Amino acid sequence: MKRFEPLVIIMLMMSSLAFTQKKSEVSEQIVGSIGNQNLNVLYAGFDNRISVAASGLTDEFEVVCDSCASIVKTDEPGIYIVRVLDITKNVTITIKDSNIKASKKHPLLKQKFRVLPMPRPITYFKHLGPYRVNVSKEDLSIGELVYKYFNCPLELNIQFLRFTITFTMEGHSQSFTYEGNSIPEYSEVLRYAVVGGTIMIEPEILLNNVKITPIPIAFKIVK
């Protein structure tokens, strides 16, 4: 039995060495999140804010999104601005260690985001509110169009470019287009505002420098 003792000792030493090496290869666990206030949705063509919060990370890390047009760190701690140009099923944003060579970098954190088109706002006459369905000539003469997002997903800068008003009465239609967001005083448009007819307003706006068409609004003309 004694002649096997060196072999047993060598086997125990190898086992201990292997366990120590395996333990040393296990890095510190990273606990955190990548997300935003929009339920992890990115809107194509717009600046989207995301936040990165994690424990176990040093300052030597980078936030990467291979499918994004850009991702920029802001002056606010943990806040990044992400822009995606194309509407895709989803994109993945990851955190990687900056101290490791690019070919050997492994994601420390990973989060998928859906990419959606920007929802269209509704427009309405400021003095009437968003739920009015009937208007008079007097309403039109002082009408100023404004916009509304019921759940605004981003910080928005909106500029009205123009709008088209279409009057319809007994199957006949007449359209007028105006710059800005209000009907000019003494406009010829009021001559077509016949009681019993309908009007449809189709605005065109610049939303964060992106041209979009909000949801059209329609009214019935009353006395």
Secondary structure, 3 states (H helix, E strand, C coil): CHHHHHHHHHHHHHHHHHHHHHHHHCCCCCEEEEECCCCCEEECCCCEEEEEEEECCCCCEEEECCCCCEEEECCCCCEEEEECCCCCCEEEEEEEECCCCHHHCCCCEEEEEEEECCCCCEEEECCCCCCCCEECHHHHHCCEEEEECCCCCCCCCEEEEEEEEEEEECCEEEEEEEECCECCCCCHHHHHCCCCCEEEEEEEEEECCEEECCECEEEEECC
